[in-house]
Amino acid sequence: SSKPSWWTNFAPLYAEATRRLGREQEVPVIDVHALFAGKKRFFEDESHFNERGHRRAAKRIVEFIVPLLEERL
């Protein structure tokens, strides 16, 4: 029997729940799922980034967090 792939089958539901909770709690959410959806070139396998994926994720996280930190300074 084959196991369902996590990224394809479960990540969309998890990402939507995370976005919804962020809206409800009024906290920022970095939507990594949307950043990588349909972009297999950034993955080693079904759900683990390769080096390019890690770099892309890190860049997005920095772009998202730095302005939030600057607002507080």
C-alpha positions as CSV (number, residue, x, y, z in Angstrom):
1,S,0.0,0.0,0.0
2,S,1.3,3.5,-0.8
3,K,1.3,6.2,1.8
4,P,-0.3,9.5,0.9
5,S,2.3,12.2,0.2
6,W,2.2,14.8,3.0
7,W,3.0,17.9,1.0
8,T,0.4,17.2,-1.8
9,N,-2.4,15.9,0.5
10,F,-2.0,17.6,3.8
11,A,0.0,20.8,3.5
12,P,-2.8,22.7,1.8
13,L,-5.2,22.0,4.7
14,Y,-2.6,22.8,7.3
15,A,-1.6,26.0,5.5
16,E,-5.2,27.2,5.3
17,A,-5.8,26.4,9.0
18,T,-2.6,28.4,9.8
19,R,-3.7,31.4,7.7
20,R,-7.2,31.3,9.3
21,L,-5.8,31.2,12.8
22,G,-3.4,34.0,12.0
23,R,-6.3,36.2,10.9
24,E,-8.4,35.3,13.9
25,Q,-5.6,36.0,16.3
26,E,-4.3,39.0,14.3
27,V,-0.8,37.6,14.1
28,P,1.4,37.7,11.0
29,V,1.8,34.4,9.1
30,I,4.4,33.6,6.5
31,D,2.7,31.5,3.9
32,V,5.5,29.1,2.9
33,H,3.0,26.8,1.3
34,A,2.0,29.4,-1.2
35,L,5.6,30.3,-1.9
36,F,6.4,26.7,-2.9
37,A,3.2,25.3,-4.2
38,G,3.8,23.6,-7.5
39,K,7.5,24.3,-7.5
40,K,9.1,20.8,-7.2
41,R,12.5,22.2,-8.2
42,F,12.9,23.4,-4.6
43,F,12.5,20.0,-3.0
44,E,14.7,17.0,-2.4
45,D,11.6,14.8,-2.1
46,E,7.9,15.2,-1.4
47,S,8.3,17.5,1.6
48,H,12.0,18.4,2.2
49,F,13.6,21.5,0.7
50,N,16.8,21.2,-1.3
51,E,19.5,23.9,-0.9
52,R,17.7,26.2,-3.3
53,G,14.4,25.7,-1.3
54,H,16.1,26.5,2.0
55,R,17.6,29.7,0.5
56,R,14.3,30.7,-1.0
57,A,12.5,30.1,2.4
58,A,15.2,32.0,4.3
59,K,15.0,34.9,2.0
60,R,11.2,35.1,2.3
61,I,11.4,34.8,6.1
62,V,13.9,37.7,6.3
63,E,11.8,39.8,4.0
64,F,8.8,39.3,6.2
65,I,10.4,39.6,9.6
66,V,12.7,42.6,9.1
67,P,9.9,45.1,8.5
68,L,8.1,43.8,11.6
69,L,11.2,44.3,13.7
70,E,11.8,47.8,12.2
71,E,8.3,48.8,13.2
72,R,9.1,48.0,16.8
73,L,12.4,49.9,17.0
